[in-house]
């Protein structure tokens, strides 16, 4: 669900504000709250490879893992009885 949600946010189908926070060891609580209150957009793609964003690659790999898992469960049930 996470990769699908990320792709939907990135494509603009879901409107969510994201906070860019850099928390350091010496960071104060007030500074962290200020950073959380200054939202930025999640729609901007910051990394892409072969025209696909990181969220799209994540969705592709997660879907592949899910397909292999479901196939394995079905195969195990078929063998057991």
Backbone torsions as a table, in degrees:
resi	resn	phi	psi	omega
1	UNK	NA	-33.7	-178.7
2	UNK	-62.5	-48.5	179.6
3	UNK	-63.5	-36.7	178.5
4	UNK	-64.7	-43.7	178.1
5	UNK	-61.5	-41.7	179.6
6	UNK	-62.7	-42.6	179.2
7	UNK	-65.4	-42.6	179.4
8	UNK	-62.9	-39.0	176.8
9	UNK	-66.2	-44.7	-178.1
10	UNK	-63.5	-37.0	-179.9
11	UNK	-80.5	-8.5	176.7
12	UNK	90.3	9.1	178.5
13	UNK	-76.6	-24.8	178.4
14	UNK	-122.2	129.6	-177.6
15	UNK	-95.9	108.4	-179.7
16	UNK	-135.3	139.6	173.6
17	UNK	-95.8	138.1	-179.6
18	UNK	-113.0	149.6	177.5
19	UNK	-109.0	130.7	175.1
20	UNK	-98.7	108.7	-175.4
21	UNK	-122.7	129.9	171.7
22	UNK	-112.7	109.7	-177.7
23	UNK	-103.9	121.6	177.7
24	UNK	-104.5	174.5	179.6
25	UNK	-64.3	-39.5	-178.8
26	UNK	-90.9	10.0	-178.4
27	UNK	-68.2	140.6	-179.1
28	UNK	-92.6	160.5	177.1
29	UNK	-64.2	-39.9	179.6
30	UNK	-63.3	-41.2	178.5
31	UNK	-65.0	-39.5	178.6
32	UNK	-65.9	-43.8	177.6
33	UNK	-62.0	-40.1	178.4
34	UNK	-62.9	-43.1	179.4
35	UNK	-65.0	-38.4	179.0
36	UNK	-67.8	-31.0	-178.8
37	UNK	-77.0	-23.1	178.0
38	UNK	-90.8	91.5	-174.7
39	UNK	-81.6	155.8	172.2
40	UNK	-131.0	170.0	-177.6
41	UNK	-81.9	144.7	175.8
42	UNK	-93.6	-2.0	-173.5
43	UNK	-75.8	-27.7	-177.0
44	UNK	-69.3	125.7	178.4
45	UNK	-82.8	122.0	-178.0
46	UNK	-100.0	-14.6	-178.7
47	UNK	-146.4	133.2	176.3
48	UNK	-146.7	153.6	178.2
49	UNK	-143.0	126.7	-176.7
50	UNK	55.7	33.5	177.5
51	UNK	83.7	-0.5	179.2
52	UNK	-109.3	140.9	178.8
53	UNK	-79.1	168.7	178.3
54	UNK	-60.2	-37.9	179.5
55	UNK	-64.0	-39.3	179.0
56	UNK	-68.3	-41.0	176.3
57	UNK	-63.6	-41.0	178.5
58	UNK	-60.6	-43.5	178.4
59	UNK	-64.0	-41.0	178.8
60	UNK	-61.6	-49.9	-178.9
61	UNK	-67.1	-40.4	178.5
62	UNK	-64.5	-38.5	177.2
63	UNK	-65.1	-40.9	177.1
64	UNK	-62.1	-42.5	178.4
65	UNK	-64.2	-41.2	179.1
66	UNK	-63.3	-42.4	179.4
67	UNK	-62.9	-45.1	178.6
68	UNK	-63.0	-40.5	179.2
69	UNK	-63.9	-48.2	-179.9
70	UNK	-62.6	-42.2	177.4
71	UNK	-60.6	-42.2	179.5
72	UNK	-63.9	-40.9	177.8
73	UNK	-65.1	-44.3	179.1
74	UNK	-64.5	-40.1	179.1
75	UNK	-64.5	-42.4	179.6
76	UNK	-65.1	-39.6	177.7
77	UNK	-66.8	-38.0	179.9
78	UNK	-66.1	-39.5	-178.9
79	UNK	-72.2	-31.8	-175.3
80	UNK	-82.5	-13.2	177.1
81	UNK	162.9	NA	NA
